[in-house]
Amino acid sequence: VDLASILTARGVFPTFHVSLLRPYYASDDAVFPNRQIPPGFDLEGPREPEHEVDEILAHQWNGRTLKFLVKWATGDSSWINYQDAQHLIALDQYLIIRGVTDPKDLPKT
C-alpha cells in the first residue's frame, strides 16, 4: 500500500519494522470521562467524488489504448480509460452485449 503524498511530504517513511507496531486498545470512557478524541488522520488523502455509471455506450482503440464512452447517472457522457472502467458492472454488461469475454477482443473500429 502506498502512503498518501501528504504523509511522505511530512517525512513519514513508507516502510515500518514489525517491532515498531503496537496493537490498538480503545480508551475506557469510565477512566477518561468527557475526553475529546481528535479525528483520525485520513491516510488515503482526498478522494475524487464518485459518480454512478448508467451504461457504457461505445469503445474506441487509440493504438493499444482502450477507452470507453460512459453514460453517467447525471446524464453526462465522457471517455474513460480501461483501467478506470475495468471493475464496472457496466463493462461486464457491455462485453456480454458485444459477445466477447475479454476487452482485448473488442473490435478495433
Backbone as XML, in Angstrom:
<?xml version="1.0"?>
<chain id="A" units="angstrom">
  <residue number="1" name="VAL">
    <atom name="N" x="0.852" y="-1.173" z="0.000"/>
    <atom name="CA" x="0.000" y="0.000" z="0.000"/>
    <atom name="C" x="0.894" y="1.231" z="0.000"/>
  </residue>
  <residue number="2" name="ASP">
    <atom name="N" x="0.628" y="2.141" z="-0.900"/>
    <atom name="CA" x="1.394" y="3.379" z="-0.969"/>
    <atom name="C" x="0.843" y="4.389" z="0.028"/>
  </residue>
  <residue number="3" name="LEU">
    <atom name="N" x="1.742" y="5.119" z="0.650"/>
    <atom name="CA" x="1.320" y="6.177" z="1.554"/>
    <atom name="C" x="0.831" y="7.374" z="0.755"/>
  </residue>
  <residue number="4" name="ALA">
    <atom name="N" x="-0.071" y="8.107" z="1.343"/>
    <atom name="CA" x="-0.553" y="9.338" z="0.712"/>
    <atom name="C" x="0.607" y="10.315" z="0.588"/>
  </residue>
  <residue number="5" name="SER">
    <atom name="N" x="0.590" y="11.113" z="-0.464"/>
    <atom name="CA" x="1.690" y="12.048" z="-0.712"/>
    <atom name="C" x="1.856" y="13.051" z="0.428"/>
  </residue>
  <residue number="6" name="ILE">
    <atom name="N" x="0.771" y="13.365" z="1.116"/>
    <atom name="CA" x="0.874" y="14.307" z="2.234"/>
    <atom name="C" x="1.717" y="13.717" z="3.363"/>
  </residue>
  <residue number="7" name="LEU">
    <atom name="N" x="1.667" y="12.388" z="3.537"/>
    <atom name="CA" x="2.473" y="11.755" z="4.578"/>
    <atom name="C" x="3.943" y="11.703" z="4.192"/>
  </residue>
  <residue number="8" name="THR">
    <atom name="N" x="4.223" y="11.372" z="2.940"/>
    <atom name="CA" x="5.622" y="11.340" z="2.510"/>
    <atom name="C" x="6.217" y="12.744" z="2.522"/>
  </residue>
  <residue number="9" name="ALA">
    <atom name="N" x="5.393" y="13.756" z="2.243"/>
    <atom name="CA" x="5.864" y="15.139" z="2.306"/>
    <atom name="C" x="6.212" y="15.535" z="3.740"/>
  </residue>
  <residue number="10" name="ARG">
    <atom name="N" x="5.567" y="14.903" z="4.713"/>
    <atom name="CA" x="5.847" y="15.184" z="6.121"/>
    <atom name="C" x="7.003" y="14.339" z="6.649"/>
  </residue>
  <residue number="11" name="GLY">
    <atom name="N" x="7.594" y="13.528" z="5.766"/>
    <atom name="CA" x="8.760" y="12.745" z="6.166"/>
    <atom name="C" x="8.431" y="11.374" z="6.725"/>
  </residue>
  <residue number="12" name="VAL">
    <atom name="N" x="7.199" y="10.910" z="6.551"/>
    <atom name="CA" x="6.842" y="9.569" z="7.011"/>
    <atom name="C" x="7.410" y="8.567" z="6.016"/>
  </residue>
  <residue number="13" name="PHE">
    <atom name="N" x="8.226" y="7.662" z="6.508"/>
    <atom name="CA" x="8.866" y="6.673" z="5.643"/>
    <atom name="C" x="7.868" y="5.557" z="5.351"/>
  </residue>
  <residue number="14" name="PRO">
    <atom name="N" x="7.797" y="5.064" z="4.114"/>
    <atom name="CA" x="6.759" y="4.104" z="3.736"/>
    <atom name="C" x="6.979" y="2.671" z="4.229"/>
  </residue>
  <residue number="15" name="THR">
    <atom name="N" x="8.082" y="2.411" z="4.936"/>
    <atom name="CA" x="8.348" y="1.058" z="5.428"/>
    <atom name="C" x="8.481" y="1.104" z="6.944"/>
  </residue>
  <residue number="16" name="PHE">
    <atom name="N" x="7.859" y="0.153" z="7.628"/>
    <atom name="CA" x="7.908" y="0.092" z="9.080"/>
    <atom name="C" x="8.419" y="-1.277" z="9.504"/>
  </residue>
  <residue number="17" name="HIS">
    <atom name="N" x="9.262" y="-1.299" z="10.532"/>
    <atom name="CA" x="9.718" y="-2.579" z="11.068"/>
    <atom name="C" x="8.625" y="-3.118" z="11.977"/>
  </residue>
  <residue number="18" name="VAL">
    <atom name="N" x="8.398" y="-4.416" z="11.908"/>
    <atom name="CA" x="7.302" y="-5.032" z="12.654"/>
    <atom name="C" x="7.448" y="-4.815" z="14.162"/>
  </residue>
  <residue number="19" name="SER">
    <atom name="N" x="8.660" y="-4.656" z="14.655"/>
    <atom name="CA" x="8.857" y="-4.450" z="16.097"/>
    <atom name="C" x="8.338" y="-3.083" z="16.558"/>
  </residue>
  <residue number="20" name="LEU">
    <atom name="N" x="8.129" y="-2.164" z="15.618"/>
    <atom name="CA" x="7.625" y="-0.838" z="15.969"/>
    <atom name="C" x="6.101" y="-0.773" z="16.017"/>
  </residue>
  <residue number="21" name="LEU">
    <atom name="N" x="5.431" y="-1.799" z="15.555"/>
    <atom name="CA" x="3.970" y="-1.810" z="15.534"/>
    <atom name="C" x="3.422" y="-2.253" z="16.882"/>
  </residue>
  <residue number="22" name="ARG">
    <atom name="N" x="2.350" y="-1.623" z="17.309"/>
    <atom name="CA" x="1.700" y="-1.953" z="18.579"/>
    <atom name="C" x="0.204" y="-2.124" z="18.337"/>
  </residue>
  <residue number="23" name="PRO">
    <atom name="N" x="-0.443" y="-3.012" z="19.108"/>
    <atom name="CA" x="-1.894" y="-3.164" z="18.943"/>
    <atom name="C" x="-2.630" y="-1.924" z="19.461"/>
  </residue>
  <residue number="24" name="TYR">
    <atom name="N" x="-3.789" y="-1.692" z="18.897"/>
    <atom name="CA" x="-4.621" y="-0.562" z="19.300"/>
    <atom name="C" x="-5.588" y="-1.017" z="20.387"/>
  </residue>
  <residue number="25" name="TYR">
    <atom name="N" x="-5.668" y="-0.248" z="21.473"/>
    <atom name="CA" x="-6.634" y="-0.503" z="22.534"/>
    <atom name="C" x="-7.481" y="0.751" z="22.699"/>
  </residue>
  <residue number="26" name="ALA">
    <atom name="N" x="-8.789" y="0.593" z="22.625"/>
    <atom name="CA" x="-9.690" y="1.739" z="22.767"/>
    <atom name="C" x="-9.618" y="2.286" z="24.188"/>
  </residue>
  <residue number="27" name="SER">
    <atom name="N" x="-9.791" y="3.598" z="24.333"/>
    <atom name="CA" x="-9.785" y="4.233" z="25.648"/>
    <atom name="C" x="-11.032" y="3.838" z="26.424"/>
  </residue>
  <residue number="28" name="ASP">
    <atom name="N" x="-10.902" y="3.813" z="27.725"/>
    <atom name="CA" x="-12.017" y="3.488" z="28.609"/>
    <atom name="C" x="-12.677" y="4.795" z="29.041"/>
  </residue>
  <residue number="29" name="ASP">
    <atom name="N" x="-13.936" y="5.003" z="28.648"/>
    <atom name="CA" x="-14.641" y="6.243" z="28.981"/>
    <atom name="C" x="-14.862" y="6.399" z="30.480"/>
  </residue>
  <residue number="30" name="ALA">
    <atom name="N" x="-14.881" y="5.299" z="31.236"/>
    <atom name="CA" x="-15.044" y="5.397" z="32.685"/>
    <atom name="C" x="-13.791" y="5.990" z="33.323"/>
  </residue>
  <residue number="31" name="VAL">
    <atom name="N" x="-12.633" y="5.682" z="32.786"/>
    <atom name="CA" x="-11.375" y="6.196" z="33.321"/>
    <atom name="C" x="-11.119" y="7.620" z="32.838"/>
  </residue>
  <residue number="32" name="PHE">
    <atom name="N" x="-11.488" y="7.907" z="31.588"/>
    <atom name="CA" x="-11.265" y="9.226" z="30.992"/>
    <atom name="C" x="-12.600" y="9.811" z="30.520"/>
  </residue>
  <residue number="33" name="PRO">
    <atom name="N" x="-13.471" y="10.264" z="31.455"/>
    <atom name="CA" x="-14.777" y="10.787" z="31.033"/>
    <atom name="C" x="-14.641" y="12.135" z="30.316"/>
  </residue>
  <residue number="34" name="ASN">
    <atom name="N" x="-15.561" y="12.385" z="29.390"/>
    <atom name="CA" x="-15.659" y="13.653" z="28.661"/>
    <atom name="C" x="-14.382" y="14.039" z="27.909"/>
  </residue>
  <residue number="35" name="ARG">
    <atom name="N" x="-13.596" y="13.075" z="27.578"/>
    <atom name="CA" x="-12.362" y="13.370" z="26.844"/>
    <atom name="C" x="-12.681" y="13.502" z="25.365"/>
  </residue>
  <residue number="36" name="GLN">
    <atom name="N" x="-12.195" y="14.554" z="24.755"/>
    <atom name="CA" x="-12.393" y="14.772" z="23.331"/>
    <atom name="C" x="-11.280" y="14.066" z="22.562"/>
  </residue>
  <residue number="37" name="ILE">
    <atom name="N" x="-11.669" y="13.162" z="21.679"/>
    <atom name="CA" x="-10.701" y="12.433" z="20.874"/>
    <atom name="C" x="-10.650" y="13.077" z="19.495"/>
  </residue>
  <residue number="38" name="PRO">
    <atom name="N" x="-9.469" y="13.528" z="19.078"/>
    <atom name="CA" x="-9.385" y="14.137" z="17.747"/>
    <atom name="C" x="-9.651" y="13.095" z="16.665"/>
  </residue>
  <residue number="39" name="PRO">
    <atom name="N" x="-10.212" y="13.531" z="15.550"/>
    <atom name="CA" x="-10.472" y="12.568" z="14.474"/>
    <atom name="C" x="-9.163" y="11.993" z="13.947"/>
  </residue>
  <residue number="40" name="GLY">
    <atom name="N" x="-9.225" y="10.757" z="13.468"/>
    <atom name="CA" x="-8.043" y="10.096" z="12.930"/>
    <atom name="C" x="-7.563" y="10.745" z="11.649"/>
  </residue>
  <residue number="41" name="PHE">
    <atom name="N" x="-6.330" y="10.470" z="11.302"/>
    <atom name="CA" x="-5.736" y="11.025" z="10.091"/>
    <atom name="C" x="-6.185" y="10.197" z="8.900"/>
  </residue>
  <residue number="42" name="ASP">
    <atom name="N" x="-6.591" y="10.858" z="7.832"/>
    <atom name="CA" x="-7.013" y="10.176" z="6.610"/>
    <atom name="C" x="-5.768" y="9.771" z="5.830"/>
  </residue>
  <residue number="43" name="LEU">
    <atom name="N" x="-5.417" y="8.488" z="5.883"/>
    <atom name="CA" x="-4.200" y="8.008" z="5.237"/>
    <atom name="C" x="-4.299" y="7.989" z="3.723"/>
  </residue>
  <residue number="44" name="GLU">
    <atom name="N" x="-5.503" y="7.980" z="3.196"/>
    <atom name="CA" x="-5.672" y="7.909" z="1.748"/>
    <atom name="C" x="-5.647" y="9.275" z="1.086"/>
  </residue>
  <residue number="45" name="GLY">
    <atom name="N" x="-5.769" y="10.321" z="1.851"/>
    <atom name="CA" x="-5.785" y="11.656" z="1.269"/>
    <atom name="C" x="-7.145" y="11.965" z="0.675"/>
  </residue>
  <residue number="46" name="PRO">
    <atom name="N" x="-7.260" y="13.120" z="0.032"/>
    <atom name="CA" x="-8.559" y="13.496" z="-0.541"/>
    <atom name="C" x="-8.946" y="12.564" z="-1.686"/>
  </residue>
  <residue number="47" name="ARG">
    <atom name="N" x="-10.210" y="12.256" z="-1.746"/>
    <atom name="CA" x="-10.719" y="11.369" z="-2.789"/>
    <atom name="C" x="-11.474" y="12.164" z="-3.837"/>
  </residue>
  <residue number="48" name="GLU">
    <atom name="N" x="-11.418" y="11.655" z="-5.041"/>
    <atom name="CA" x="-12.233" y="12.249" z="-6.087"/>
    <atom name="C" x="-13.672" y="11.810" z="-5.859"/>
  </residue>
  <residue number="49" name="PRO">
    <atom name="N" x="-14.632" y="12.680" z="-6.155"/>
    <atom name="CA" x="-16.025" y="12.264" z="-5.984"/>
    <atom name="C" x="-16.362" y="11.104" z="-6.920"/>
  </residue>
  <residue number="50" name="GLU">
    <atom name="N" x="-17.153" y="10.176" z="-6.405"/>
    <atom name="CA" x="-17.561" y="9.037" z="-7.213"/>
    <atom name="C" x="-18.907" y="9.331" z="-7.860"/>
  </residue>
  <residue number="51" name="HIS">
    <atom name="N" x="-19.058" y="8.866" z="-9.084"/>
    <atom name="CA" x="-20.300" y="9.067" z="-9.812"/>
    <atom name="C" x="-20.816" y="7.709" z="-10.275"/>
  </residue>
  <residue number="52" name="GLU">
    <atom name="N" x="-22.111" y="7.580" z="-10.296"/>
    <atom name="CA" x="-22.730" y="6.323" z="-10.694"/>
    <atom name="C" x="-22.785" y="6.216" z="-12.216"/>
  </residue>
  <residue number="53" name="VAL">
    <atom name="N" x="-22.445" y="5.027" z="-12.715"/>
    <atom name="CA" x="-22.441" y="4.764" z="-14.153"/>
    <atom name="C" x="-23.771" y="4.139" z="-14.551"/>
  </residue>
  <residue number="54" name="ASP">
    <atom name="N" x="-24.414" y="4.699" z="-15.582"/>
    <atom name="CA" x="-25.633" y="4.098" z="-16.130"/>
    <atom name="C" x="-25.284" y="2.950" z="-17.061"/>
  </residue>
  <residue number="55" name="GLU">
    <atom name="N" x="-24.438" y="3.247" z="-18.050"/>
    <atom name="CA" x="-24.068" y="2.227" z="-19.031"/>
    <atom name="C" x="-22.844" y="2.675" z="-19.811"/>
  </residue>
  <residue number="56" name="ILE">
    <atom name="N" x="-22.243" y="1.723" z="-20.497"/>
    <atom name="CA" x="-21.164" y="2.031" z="-21.426"/>
    <atom name="C" x="-21.774" y="2.042" z="-22.815"/>
  </residue>
  <residue number="57" name="LEU">
    <atom name="N" x="-21.568" y="3.138" z="-23.529"/>
    <atom name="CA" x="-22.205" y="3.332" z="-24.828"/>
    <atom name="C" x="-21.352" y="2.855" z="-25.996"/>
  </residue>
  <residue number="58" name="ALA">
    <atom name="N" x="-20.037" y="2.985" z="-25.883"/>
    <atom name="CA" x="-19.159" y="2.659" z="-27.011"/>
    <atom name="C" x="-17.742" y="2.461" z="-26.494"/>
  </residue>
  <residue number="59" name="HIS">
    <atom name="N" x="-16.887" y="2.013" z="-27.391"/>
    <atom name="CA" x="-15.464" y="1.902" z="-27.079"/>
    <atom name="C" x="-14.661" y="2.387" z="-28.275"/>
  </residue>
  <residue number="60" name="GLN">
    <atom name="N" x="-13.415" y="2.702" z="-28.030"/>
    <atom name="CA" x="-12.522" y="3.068" z="-29.134"/>
    <atom name="C" x="-11.097" y="2.690" z="-28.755"/>
  </residue>
  <residue number="61" name="TRP">
    <atom name="N" x="-10.368" y="2.271" z="-29.760"/>
    <atom name="CA" x="-8.953" y="1.962" z="-29.602"/>
    <atom name="C" x="-8.155" y="3.132" z="-30.137"/>
  </residue>
  <residue number="62" name="ASN">
    <atom name="N" x="-7.135" y="3.531" z="-29.411"/>
    <atom name="CA" x="-6.180" y="4.526" z="-29.881"/>
    <atom name="C" x="-4.812" y="3.864" z="-29.749"/>
  </residue>
  <residue number="63" name="GLY">
    <atom name="N" x="-4.392" y="3.197" z="-30.824"/>
    <atom name="CA" x="-3.191" y="2.370" z="-30.737"/>
    <atom name="C" x="-3.500" y="1.161" z="-29.877"/>
  </residue>
  <residue number="64" name="ARG">
    <atom name="N" x="-2.783" y="1.023" z="-28.766"/>
    <atom name="CA" x="-3.028" y="-0.096" z="-27.846"/>
    <atom name="C" x="-3.844" y="0.330" z="-26.630"/>
  </residue>
  <residue number="65" name="THR">
    <atom name="N" x="-4.309" y="1.571" z="-26.633"/>
    <atom name="CA" x="-5.089" y="2.099" z="-25.516"/>
    <atom name="C" x="-6.575" y="1.958" z="-25.800"/>
  </residue>
  <residue number="66" name="LEU">
    <atom name="N" x="-7.305" y="1.389" z="-24.836"/>
    <atom name="CA" x="-8.743" y="1.174" z="-24.966"/>
    <atom name="C" x="-9.478" y="2.164" z="-24.078"/>
  </residue>
  <residue number="67" name="LYS">
    <atom name="N" x="-10.454" y="2.857" z="-24.665"/>
    <atom name="CA" x="-11.281" y="3.804" z="-23.916"/>
    <atom name="C" x="-12.744" y="3.445" z="-24.100"/>
  </residue>
  <residue number="68" name="PHE">
    <atom name="N" x="-13.548" y="3.833" z="-23.109"/>
    <atom name="CA" x="-14.984" y="3.570" z="-23.149"/>
    <atom name="C" x="-15.745" y="4.876" z="-22.970"/>
  </residue>
  <residue number="69" name="LEU">
    <atom name="N" x="-16.824" y="5.001" z="-23.731"/>
    <atom name="CA" x="-17.723" y="6.138" z="-23.579"/>
    <atom name="C" x="-18.758" y="5.755" z="-22.530"/>
  </residue>
  <residue number="70" name="VAL">
    <atom name="N" x="-18.694" y="6.427" z="-21.396"/>
    <atom name="CA" x="-19.541" y="6.094" z="-20.248"/>
    <atom name="C" x="-20.656" y="7.118" z="-20.125"/>
  </residue>
  <residue number="71" name="LYS">
    <atom name="N" x="-21.877" y="6.621" z="-19.955"/>
    <atom name="CA" x="-23.016" y="7.497" z="-19.657"/>
    <atom name="C" x="-23.212" y="7.457" z="-18.148"/>
  </residue>
  <residue number="72" name="TRP">
    <atom name="N" x="-23.086" y="8.622" z="-17.524"/>
    <atom name="CA" x="-23.200" y="8.732" z="-16.074"/>
    <atom name="C" x="-24.666" y="8.891" z="-15.665"/>
  </residue>
  <residue number="73" name="ALA">
    <atom name="N" x="-24.960" y="8.639" z="-14.414"/>
    <atom name="CA" x="-26.322" y="8.768" z="-13.890"/>
    <atom name="C" x="-26.822" y="10.205" z="-14.001"/>
  </residue>
  <residue number="74" name="THR">
    <atom name="N" x="-25.911" y="11.150" z="-14.075"/>
    <atom name="CA" x="-26.292" y="12.560" z="-14.207"/>
    <atom name="C" x="-26.762" y="12.895" z="-15.617"/>
  </residue>
  <residue number="75" name="GLY">
    <atom name="N" x="-26.550" y="11.956" z="-16.561"/>
    <atom name="CA" x="-26.933" y="12.188" z="-17.943"/>
    <atom name="C" x="-25.765" y="12.586" z="-18.831"/>
  </residue>
  <residue number="76" name="ASP">
    <atom name="N" x="-24.657" y="12.981" z="-18.222"/>
    <atom name="CA" x="-23.461" y="13.340" z="-18.986"/>
    <atom name="C" x="-22.771" y="12.081" z="-19.495"/>
  </residue>
  <residue number="77" name="SER">
    <atom name="N" x="-21.934" y="12.255" z="-20.506"/>
    <atom name="CA" x="-21.122" y="11.160" z="-21.036"/>
    <atom name="C" x="-19.686" y="11.629" z="-21.162"/>
  </residue>
  <residue number="78" name="SER">
    <atom name="N" x="-18.750" y="10.708" z="-20.935"/>
    <atom name="CA" x="-17.334" y="11.038" z="-21.107"/>
    <atom name="C" x="-16.545" y="9.766" z="-21.384"/>
  </residue>
  <residue number="79" name="TRP">
    <atom name="N" x="-15.369" y="9.950" z="-21.977"/>
    <atom name="CA" x="-14.486" y="8.831" z="-22.280"/>
    <atom name="C" x="-13.585" y="8.572" z="-21.077"/>
  </residue>
  <residue number="80" name="ILE">
    <atom name="N" x="-13.462" y="7.289" z="-20.698"/>
    <atom name="CA" x="-12.548" y="6.916" z="-19.619"/>
    <atom name="C" x="-11.673" y="5.759" z="-20.088"/>
  </residue>
  <residue number="81" name="ASN">
    <atom name="N" x="-10.481" y="5.653" z="-19.521"/>
    <atom name="CA" x="-9.553" y="4.580" z="-19.852"/>
    <atom name="C" x="-10.045" y="3.240" z="-19.313"/>
  </residue>
  <residue number="82" name="TYR">
    <atom name="N" x="-9.562" y="2.172" z="-19.925"/>
    <atom name="CA" x="-9.916" y="0.822" z="-19.475"/>
    <atom name="C" x="-9.568" y="0.622" z="-17.999"/>
  </residue>
  <residue number="83" name="GLN">
    <atom name="N" x="-8.429" y="1.165" z="-17.556"/>
    <atom name="CA" x="-8.022" y="0.989" z="-16.161"/>
    <atom name="C" x="-9.068" y="1.539" z="-15.202"/>
  </residue>
  <residue number="84" name="ASP">
    <atom name="N" x="-9.750" y="2.597" z="-15.591"/>
    <atom name="CA" x="-10.777" y="3.182" z="-14.735"/>
    <atom name="C" x="-12.118" y="2.465" z="-14.864"/>
  </residue>
  <residue number="85" name="ALA">
    <atom name="N" x="-12.288" y="1.682" z="-15.931"/>
    <atom name="CA" x="-13.567" y="1.011" z="-16.185"/>
    <atom name="C" x="-13.538" y="-0.476" z="-15.865"/>
  </residue>
  <residue number="86" name="GLN">
    <atom name="N" x="-12.358" y="-1.035" z="-15.616"/>
    <atom name="CA" x="-12.232" y="-2.485" z="-15.544"/>
    <atom name="C" x="-13.050" y="-3.148" z="-14.437"/>
  </residue>
  <residue number="87" name="HIS">
    <atom name="N" x="-13.418" y="-2.429" z="-13.395"/>
    <atom name="CA" x="-14.185" y="-3.031" z="-12.303"/>
    <atom name="C" x="-15.671" y="-2.668" z="-12.342"/>
  </residue>
  <residue number="88" name="LEU">
    <atom name="N" x="-16.106" y="-2.034" z="-13.406"/>
    <atom name="CA" x="-17.504" y="-1.615" z="-13.505"/>
    <atom name="C" x="-18.402" y="-2.767" z="-13.945"/>
  </residue>
  <residue number="89" name="ILE">
    <atom name="N" x="-19.544" y="-2.880" z="-13.321"/>
    <atom name="CA" x="-20.550" y="-3.858" z="-13.746"/>
    <atom name="C" x="-21.006" y="-3.523" z="-15.160"/>
  </residue>
  <residue number="90" name="ALA">
    <atom name="N" x="-21.065" y="-2.235" z="-15.466"/>
    <atom name="CA" x="-21.476" y="-1.800" z="-16.806"/>
    <atom name="C" x="-20.532" y="-2.338" z="-17.876"/>
  </residue>
  <residue number="91" name="LEU">
    <atom name="N" x="-19.253" y="-2.521" z="-17.553"/>
    <atom name="CA" x="-18.313" y="-3.086" z="-18.522"/>
    <atom name="C" x="-18.640" y="-4.553" z="-18.775"/>
  </residue>
  <residue number="92" name="ASP">
    <atom name="N" x="-18.954" y="-5.286" z="-17.725"/>
    <atom name="CA" x="-19.350" y="-6.694" z="-17.897"/>
    <atom name="C" x="-20.566" y="-6.795" z="-18.811"/>
  </residue>
  <residue number="93" name="GLN">
    <atom name="N" x="-21.538" y="-5.921" z="-18.594"/>
    <atom name="CA" x="-22.742" y="-5.925" z="-19.424"/>
    <atom name="C" x="-22.415" y="-5.553" z="-20.868"/>
  </residue>
  <residue number="94" name="TYR">
    <atom name="N" x="-21.533" y="-4.595" z="-21.060"/>
    <atom name="CA" x="-21.130" y="-4.165" z="-22.402"/>
    <atom name="C" x="-20.444" y="-5.309" z="-23.146"/>
  </residue>
  <residue number="95" name="LEU">
    <atom name="N" x="-19.577" y="-6.034" z="-22.469"/>
    <atom name="CA" x="-18.874" y="-7.157" z="-23.097"/>
    <atom name="C" x="-19.852" y="-8.257" z="-23.503"/>
  </residue>
  <residue number="96" name="ILE">
    <atom name="N" x="-20.849" y="-8.524" z="-22.666"/>
    <atom name="CA" x="-21.864" y="-9.536" z="-22.998"/>
    <atom name="C" x="-22.624" y="-9.117" z="-24.250"/>
  </residue>
  <residue number="97" name="ILE">
    <atom name="N" x="-23.030" y="-7.862" z="-24.311"/>
    <atom name="CA" x="-23.760" y="-7.357" z="-25.482"/>
    <atom name="C" x="-22.910" y="-7.484" z="-26.737"/>
  </residue>
  <residue number="98" name="ARG">
    <atom name="N" x="-21.614" y="-7.225" z="-26.613"/>
    <atom name="CA" x="-20.698" y="-7.297" z="-27.757"/>
    <atom name="C" x="-20.273" y="-8.730" z="-28.082"/>
  </residue>
  <residue number="99" name="GLY">
    <atom name="N" x="-20.611" y="-9.682" z="-27.221"/>
    <atom name="CA" x="-20.301" y="-11.086" z="-27.484"/>
    <atom name="C" x="-18.851" y="-11.469" z="-27.254"/>
  </residue>
  <residue number="100" name="VAL">
    <atom name="N" x="-18.168" y="-10.750" z="-26.355"/>
    <atom name="CA" x="-16.787" y="-11.088" z="-26.022"/>
    <atom name="C" x="-16.650" y="-11.224" z="-24.509"/>
  </residue>
  <residue number="101" name="THR">
    <atom name="N" x="-15.612" y="-11.932" z="-24.084"/>
    <atom name="CA" x="-15.376" y="-12.080" z="-22.650"/>
    <atom name="C" x="-14.185" y="-11.256" z="-22.177"/>
  </residue>
  <residue number="102" name="ASP">
    <atom name="N" x="-13.324" y="-10.890" z="-23.104"/>
    <atom name="CA" x="-12.120" y="-10.129" z="-22.769"/>
    <atom name="C" x="-12.144" y="-8.806" z="-23.535"/>
  </residue>
  <residue number="103" name="PRO">
    <atom name="N" x="-11.936" y="-7.688" z="-22.850"/>
    <atom name="CA" x="-11.943" y="-6.399" z="-23.542"/>
    <atom name="C" x="-10.938" y="-6.321" z="-24.694"/>
  </residue>
  <residue number="104" name="LYS">
    <atom name="N" x="-9.865" y="-7.094" z="-24.629"/>
    <atom name="CA" x="-8.869" y="-7.096" z="-25.710"/>
    <atom name="C" x="-9.459" y="-7.618" z="-27.014"/>
  </residue>
  <residue number="105" name="ASP">
    <atom name="N" x="-10.583" y="-8.352" z="-26.914"/>
    <atom name="CA" x="-11.222" y="-8.913" z="-28.102"/>
    <atom name="C" x="-12.250" y="-7.976" z="-28.734"/>
  </residue>
  <residue number="106" name="LEU">
    <atom name="N" x="-12.437" y="-6.794" z="-28.162"/>
    <atom name="CA" x="-13.374" y="-5.836" z="-28.756"/>
    <atom name="C" x="-12.836" y="-5.378" z="-30.106"/>
  </residue>
  <residue number="107" name="PRO">
    <atom name="N" x="-13.719" y="-5.197" z="-31.080"/>
    <atom name="CA" x="-13.255" y="-4.804" z="-32.419"/>
    <atom name="C" x="-12.550" y="-3.453" z="-32.410"/>
  </residue>
  <residue number="108" name="LYS">
    <atom name="N" x="-11.536" y="-3.351" z="-33.238"/>
    <atom name="CA" x="-10.759" y="-2.109" z="-33.352"/>
    <atom name="C" x="-11.257" y="-1.333" z="-34.557"/>
  </residue>
  <residue number="109" name="THR">
    <atom name="N" x="-12.395" y="-0.655" z="-34.364"/>
    <atom name="CA" x="-13.003" y="0.101" z="-35.465"/>
    <atom name="C" x="-12.749" y="1.569" z="-35.305"/>
  </residue>
</chain>
